[in-house]
Amino acid sequence: MYNASVYRDDLGNVLGVLAAARDITQLKRTSQYARSLIEASLDPLVTINPEGKITDVNEASVRATGMPREKLIGTDFSDYFTEPQKAREGYKQVFRKRFCGRLSAHDPKQEREIDGRSL
């Protein structure tokens, strides 16, 4: 990636150029790898930001909703649930507690790991 900017004096005369270059090859590879993991799932998968806006979806999500990827991205994740407020509370809890591989049990005071072991 290459960026350049010309800077000028008050009269518009060019005083110089500021340029920066960055090799983003590895960043692109990592992004492509993450995308391939999402697409490998037959189940609908979405990624969301802390505000609950959808940031990415896989093809299974497109098929399940009948909406193109571009229309899903940026929409409110909670709106796709019959009880949006409960969905909102759920993802907020995940972001608040920064769960990694843990699911909230029905009782919010209990948490269990994905394999079912109690914490």
C-alpha positions in Angstrom: 0.0 0.0 0.0 1.4 3.4 -0.9 0.1 6.8 0.2 1.4 10.2 -0.8 0.4 13.8 -0.1 1.6 17.1 -1.4 1.9 19.9 1.0 1.7 23.5 -0.1 2.3 27.0 1.3 -0.4 29.6 1.8 -0.1 30.6 -1.9 -0.5 27.0 -3.2 3.2 26.5 -4.0 4.3 22.9 -3.6 6.7 22.7 -0.7 7.2 18.9 -0.7 5.7 15.5 -0.8 5.1 13.2 2.1 5.0 9.5 1.1 4.5 6.3 3.1 4.6 2.7 1.9 3.5 -0.4 3.8 3.7 -4.1 2.8 0.2 -5.5 3.5 0.8 -8.9 2.0 0.6 -10.7 5.3 -2.5 -8.7 6.3 -4.2 -9.7 3.1 -3.3 -13.4 3.6 -4.6 -13.3 7.2 -7.9 -11.7 6.0 -8.3 -14.3 3.2 -7.7 -17.1 5.7 -10.3 -15.8 8.2 -12.7 -15.4 5.3 -12.1 -19.0 4.2 -12.9 -20.2 7.7 -16.2 -18.4 7.8 -17.2 -19.6 4.4 -16.2 -23.2 5.2 -19.2 -23.5 7.5 -22.5 -24.8 6.1 -24.3 -22.9 8.9 -25.0 -19.2 8.7 -22.3 -17.2 10.5 -22.0 -13.5 11.1 -19.5 -11.3 12.8 -20.6 -8.2 14.7 -19.0 -5.2 16.3 -19.6 -4.1 19.9 -22.5 -2.0 18.8 -24.2 -5.0 17.3 -23.8 -4.1 13.7 -23.1 -6.9 11.3 -19.6 -6.6 9.9 -19.4 -9.8 7.8 -21.5 -12.8 6.8 -20.9 -16.1 5.0 -22.7 -17.4 2.0 -24.9 -19.6 4.2 -26.3 -16.4 5.9 -27.1 -15.0 2.5 -29.0 -18.1 1.5 -30.8 -18.3 4.9 -32.0 -14.7 4.8 -32.4 -14.3 1.0 -30.6 -11.0 1.3 -27.3 -10.1 -0.4 -24.2 -9.8 1.7 -23.9 -6.0 1.1 -27.4 -5.5 2.5 -26.8 -7.5 5.6 -23.5 -5.8 6.5 -24.2 -2.7 8.6 -27.6 -3.8 9.8 -28.5 -4.5 13.4 -27.8 -8.1 14.4 -30.6 -8.1 16.9 -33.2 -7.3 14.3 -33.0 -10.8 12.9 -34.3 -12.4 16.1 -37.9 -12.8 17.3 -36.8 -11.2 20.6 -34.4 -8.5 19.6 -33.9 -7.2 23.2 -32.8 -10.6 24.4 -30.4 -10.9 21.5 -29.0 -7.5 22.2 -28.5 -8.3 25.9 -26.7 -11.5 24.9 -24.1 -10.0 22.6 -23.6 -7.1 25.0 -22.8 -9.6 27.7 -20.3 -11.4 25.5 -18.5 -8.1 24.6 -18.7 -6.9 28.2 -17.2 -10.1 29.7 -15.0 -10.8 26.6 -15.9 -14.4 26.5 -13.5 -16.6 24.5 -15.0 -20.0 23.8 -17.6 -19.7 26.5 -21.3 -19.6 26.2 -23.7 -18.1 28.7 -26.0 -20.7 30.3 -29.7 -20.0 30.8 -29.0 -18.8 34.3 -26.8 -15.7 33.9 -25.0 -16.6 37.2 -23.8 -19.8 35.6 -21.3 -20.1 32.8 -20.1 -23.2 31.0 -17.5 -23.9 28.5 -18.4 -25.1 25.1 -17.6 -28.7 26.0 -20.0 -28.5 29.0 -17.5 -28.4 31.9 -18.6 -26.1 34.7 -16.5 -23.1 35.5 
